[in-house]
Amino acid sequence: MKILWTKHARYKTEVLREHGFPIRETLVEEALKGRPRAEMRPSGEKIARMELDADHVLRIVFSESAEGRKIITIYPARRRRYEA
């Protein structure tokens, strides 16, 4: 499965690095390979998540097409907000 990045998603990796979240693109891509567990948005986009540390997860907003999975944006979130 091919992983595509939007300009915005690449920009977000830089912004997050400046704010203390050094995100490597290869880690994000690994999280999207295979069959990631993802929640569906009404717009058709999906959100996968990846653990960053004990308190944070990385939310990965992406879409799927015949070309592959396109990463739209990424953002960190507190783990407790998204765990039941």
C-alpha positions as a Python dict, from the first residue, in 0.01 Angstrom:
ca = {
    (1, 'M'): (0, 0, 0),
    (2, 'K'): (147, 333, -107),
    (3, 'I'): (150, 615, 151),
    (4, 'L'): (111, 971, 19),
    (5, 'W'): (170, 1289, 219),
    (6, 'T'): (-4, 1625, 171),
    (7, 'K'): (205, 1940, 206),
    (8, 'H'): (8, 2022, 519),
    (9, 'A'): (88, 1686, 682),
    (10, 'R'): (460, 1731, 613),
    (11, 'Y'): (441, 2082, 755),
    (12, 'K'): (275, 1947, 1070),
    (13, 'T'): (571, 1715, 1135),
    (14, 'E'): (794, 2024, 1141),
    (15, 'V'): (559, 2216, 1371),
    (16, 'L'): (525, 1921, 1609),
    (17, 'R'): (903, 1880, 1621),
    (18, 'E'): (934, 2245, 1725),
    (19, 'H'): (684, 2181, 2006),
    (20, 'G'): (861, 1880, 2150),
    (21, 'F'): (699, 1598, 1952),
    (22, 'P'): (972, 1469, 1718),
    (23, 'I'): (761, 1267, 1473),
    (24, 'R'): (941, 1068, 1205),
    (25, 'E'): (753, 1012, 880),
    (26, 'T'): (859, 648, 875),
    (27, 'L'): (682, 586, 1208),
    (28, 'V'): (360, 740, 1079),
    (29, 'E'): (380, 533, 761),
    (30, 'E'): (434, 214, 963),
    (31, 'A'): (119, 292, 1162),
    (32, 'L'): (-82, 307, 837),
    (33, 'K'): (55, -6, 674),
    (34, 'G'): (-155, -318, 689),
    (35, 'R'): (-499, -274, 843),
    (36, 'P'): (-487, 8, 1096),
    (37, 'R'): (-774, 35, 1340),
    (38, 'A'): (-938, 361, 1240),
    (39, 'E'): (-1252, 555, 1315),
    (40, 'M'): (-1454, 694, 1026),
    (41, 'R'): (-1548, 1061, 988),
    (42, 'P'): (-1876, 1159, 820),
    (43, 'S'): (-1668, 1309, 536),
    (44, 'G'): (-1524, 966, 456),
    (45, 'E'): (-1181, 1035, 603),
    (46, 'K'): (-1041, 797, 860),
    (47, 'I'): (-846, 860, 1179),
    (48, 'A'): (-586, 613, 1297),
    (49, 'R'): (-382, 654, 1610),
    (50, 'M'): (-33, 570, 1722),
    (51, 'E'): (111, 574, 2074),
    (52, 'L'): (368, 847, 2137),
    (53, 'D'): (432, 806, 2508),
    (54, 'A'): (249, 716, 2828),
    (55, 'D'): (28, 1025, 2807),
    (56, 'H'): (-6, 1102, 2434),
    (57, 'V'): (-122, 947, 2109),
    (58, 'L'): (-72, 1073, 1756),
    (59, 'R'): (-395, 1101, 1556),
    (60, 'I'): (-346, 1047, 1183),
    (61, 'V'): (-621, 1173, 952),
    (62, 'F'): (-608, 998, 615),
    (63, 'S'): (-813, 900, 312),
    (64, 'E'): (-797, 588, 98),
    (65, 'S'): (-810, 565, -279),
    (66, 'A'): (-680, 347, -561),
    (67, 'E'): (-351, 542, -536),
    (68, 'G'): (-301, 446, -171),
    (69, 'R'): (-348, 610, 167),
    (70, 'K'): (-312, 988, 175),
    (71, 'I'): (-213, 1148, 505),
    (72, 'I'): (-410, 1469, 540),
    (73, 'T'): (-292, 1586, 881),
    (74, 'I'): (-149, 1459, 1208),
    (75, 'Y'): (-188, 1590, 1561),
    (76, 'P'): (-99, 1479, 1914),
    (77, 'A'): (-371, 1428, 2172),
    (78, 'R'): (-392, 1322, 2532),
    (79, 'R'): (-441, 947, 2550),
    (80, 'R'): (-716, 963, 2814),
    (81, 'R'): (-936, 1169, 2582),
    (82, 'Y'): (-967, 884, 2330),
    (83, 'E'): (-959, 577, 2553),
    (84, 'A'): (-1273, 431, 2700),
}
